[in-house]
Each structure stands twice: as structure tokens, then as C-alpha cells.
Amino acid sequence: MVIWTIAKTTFSEAMRKKILNVFLIVAVAMIVLSLSFTQLGFQSDMTVVKSLGLFIILLAGFIISLILCVSLIPTEVERRTLYTILSKPVNRYEFVLGKFIGGVLTLTVNIALMGIVFIIMVTVKAALSGNVSSLGTQASSMLAMGDQAAAAVKPRIFDPTLLIGVLFIYCQFFILSAVVVFFSVFLTPTVNFFASSAVYVIGSTSAVWQSIADSKNKDISPLVKAFYWAMHRIIPNFDYYNIQNKIIHPHFEARSMEVYVVIGVLKALLIVMFLMIAAVLLFDRKEV
Amino acid sequence: MAAAIEIQGLMKRFKSPMGGELIAVNDLNLEVKEGEIFGFLGPNGAGKTTTIKILLGLLFPSAGKVKVLGSPAGDIEVKKRISYLPESPYFYEHMSVREILEFYASLFKLEKDVKKKRVDELLETVGLSEAADKQLRHYSKGMLQRVGIAQALLNDPDLVFLDEPTSGLDPIAHADICNLILDLRAQGKTVFVSSHQLGDIEMIANRVAILVGGKLAMMGDVKELLTTKQVEIIADKVDEQTVEKVKPLVDECELHAGRLTAYAQSEESLNPVIDLLLKSNAALVSVNPRRRTLEKLFVDTVRGGH
């Protein structure tokens, strides 16, 4: 109950942050404007629109989660609102979790709004064009993703894989928010901003680090390999959720999309849980 | 009377960014009795806020023992019975005072009906009923201080920590808050108040402690600390020759525009001084027991002249 009280207050305050609202409005406007793109023929246009839309959501989500979460706890210390809260019968873990949940709720609403606008726009564009070949493309895309049953049925105007794209973007920033909140327990907001950005960039190129770590090239020192192996293993693998290109260009290799999605969501939950436990343990002994 | 706060050998060290160590509180021992108003004084940087934060469980002691209402500081059960008003409190400014008080009341897990009743009562107590639905961003410093007082009384606490409760208040609000603190004592509550408003502390506190450089420099009953054995004599129309005769009989004397202010040590030296003044046709204005002000005691203590 205390966690929820703190989360609600955090959410109501965050939703009033003008800077976040500006990003949200600009992102939604850009998604809508991207539909006016009619240069390369229907199939290519749809590819560009999907690609651009998902990229805008990704970019806005990255900025929103960083700007929002980097200040969640430090601002409470700076404004001394933390003192009036922690001097009441509030456990420190309740405070950290309440702040995190409030931040995640804000992120959820922002990404959901952008995602809904994006999916509606793409669906409307597909429906208005009435182009059967485009639906054929969608079916072949599903087939390539291993969804035989989906391809066998009559093609639909609504492309459910877009939902997965938005969900996976959300998963990335769900994890990133936890990373930022974890760092905010012991880093200053500026250092946290750069540290979390670095974690995101490294985690988004996890496949590269893995390939170096697994390389059979003897010129690479075992120490270097161990370092890249550790980077690949320790830093959250955001690369797992980068399936936009696979959605837009149907060369997806997973045998079952459902399993891939479920594993992705479970991974995100586990990583967030681990980070929150670590944040709570650190904050419990932190002097404020 | 049982102790509301017990501090034994408290020490708090901070590591400085340059690698050194700063001792904010050093071997502090004090006891605050239940039902008293305890003034916790000291110049800036003396360690007052650090001590309060340790008592609230926001900081952890480097050494020593701290008990609040018989339990270790920071204990969640104890927090249900205490409250805190920080210096220059800040609140979520997008909320109204009613919303912020309801938010804090929720942290005490008060029932919805109890919460509403308590919030309404406190809005009335601190005089904010009219502005209850106004966003806090539009509140003045004095009004925010009243909100701070209200949030500190939500749980009907047994022990209240007040850090500069009258700072930034206009004279009316100032008097209201002082009266409120006295009311708390009348209700049997313990008030631990840190303030630079020494006049307030002198007026309301039962006992005071003065902290200098993290160490306890003085502690005691306000009345006892401020009472002296000296008698103050004030007379007008006094000339230089009379002053010269009075000087050997008193501890201190000062002549300004014909008015003499002298401090005699006891009644034995008082009568000869009065005789001298009357013989020299001076006009005797007053003869009173001398009472030190808390401000004088504070300054003397901090400067080491006590």
C-alpha cells in the first residue's frame, strides 16, 4: 500500500513534467507525419513508415526513461522531500520500489500512447491503400518468422508483429529504467546519465562482444576475450530486443515467435528484479 | 519521568572527498525527558541536523548508542509515534495542501475516514482551511511552514522533531507556531526543537543543550541557566564622580547620557550603592534581579566565555 502510494505520487508528478510531454508530443507528431511518406511505392513506403515509427518510439523511450529515472531518487534528496517520507513508517525498500514503479508507470503510458498511435496509423495506411500485395507481404513476413499458422490464414490489415515491436521497445526501457534507478542510488545524476547511456549502448551491441569473446582468432588475447565475455554476460542484453529490422524485413530466424517473446519478457522481469534487489540493498545502508 | 531520547557516546564521522575525515558529532551524551520541550542549539555546522538525522534513522552513527522512545533510532514501530519538520520544508508542488496531507497520512496507513477527519482538523489548526485546494506552488514560505507543521502532526505523535519551525514566518504565524508547540507540551508530547530563534527557545523550552563543534558545550534547565546572583541597578542623573565611587562596589557599571546601569553581586553590596546614588541626588529607576538572556548565554558558550 505504501509502495503504491509513493508510486501514484511519482507518476502524477512525472506526468506533469513538461520536458517529457514535449518529447511525447513531438514523437506522436512525427509518427503521424511519417504516414505522409509516399515516394517509393506502397511496399517500400510501409517499410519506411514502420522503420521510422519504431525508431521514433525507441528514441523517445530512451530519452524519456533516462531523463525521468535519473532524477527520481536524487531529486527527493535534493528537495528534502525524502526526509519527510523516510521519517514516517516507510521502509527504505518501499520508497525505492515506489519510485521505480511510478517511473515505470509513466514510461508505460508514454510508450503505450506512442505505440497505439503508431499501430493505428500503420493499420489505417494499409487499410486505405487496399493493396492486396501488401497483405501478401505481411503474410510472407509471418511465414519467414516461423508463424506457419498465421500465414495460412487470410492476411489481415492489422499487423500483430508491430505489437511485438512496441512490446520489445518497452522491455528495453523497462530494463534501462531499472539500470538508471540502480545507479541513482550511488551515482550523481550527471554521471548516472552517461553511465546508463553507456550500459544501453554496450547492451545493444551485445552480439558484437559475444562474437569477439567466441572468436577462434588466436591473435586476440584470452584476457581481452574474457573482458568481452564479461561485458556480454554482465551487461543487460538489449540487443535481444532489437527485432525491428526483423519485423520490417522478414528474415527472422526464430522458430517460434511466441517463445522468443515470452523468453524476452521473462528475461526483462528477471533483470529488473535483480537490479531492484541490488538497489534496495544498497539504499538500505545509504545515508541520506 | 522516562526518557524520550537517550544518546550515549554518539559519534558521527564523515569521509571528506579529499580523503580526510570530518567529525560532525563527537562523544555526545544527552537525555530528553518525556513531556518536555527540549531546545537543541548551536551555531551553523555544530552537528544539530546530523544528530536529528541520526535520531530519525536517516544517518547511521559511527559510534555510540541512540534510543528513541525506548527503541533503536529508525525502528519502523517508533516512526509511527514520532514526526519531523525539516528546515525550510519542500513538498510536491503540483499537489494541493489537502492532497499532500492525504499522501502523508497514507504513509501512516490511516483509514480513509480517519485520514479525512485528521486532515480537516489539521488544516483548521494551522489556518489553511481556506487555501486547502490551492496548489502548493502558489504558497508562500510561511504557508509552506504551516503545511510542514500540519504534516508533522498527522499521526498525533508522542515525540516531535522540529528543525527551525519558526523560520520565515510573519509575527502572527510565529506566535501561532509557538503557541502550538506549547499546546503539544500541554498534551504531554515531547518536542525536540532546533532553532536559531533563541528568544522563542527561551520562552518555550524547559531545557536546552548547546552544541559547539559537534560536542556538547552546555545542557540544563533554562530557568537555572539564565538566573544569576547579580542585581541590576538603573539610575538617571548620575555624574562621573558618583560613578567613580560606585565602581569599586559593583561587578560592572556603565554610564550613558547620564543613565547608569550597574550590576551588583549581592544584596550586601546593593545597599551601599543605592545610598551613594541617593546622596548624589540621582534618580533611581529600577532595581531588579539580573537575568541573562539565552542569546547572551549562547554567545558566551559558543565563544568559550561561559
Interface residues (C-beta under 8 A of the other chain):
Chain A: M1 V2 T5 T9 S12 E13 R16 R79 R80 T81 Y83 T84 I85 L86 S87 K88 P89 V90 N91 R285 E287 V288
Chain B: K53 L56 G57 L58 L59 F60 I76 E77 K79 K80 I82 S83 Y84 P86 S88 P89 Y90 F91 Y92 H94 M95 F103 Y104 S106 L107 F108 K109 G148 Q151 N155 F161
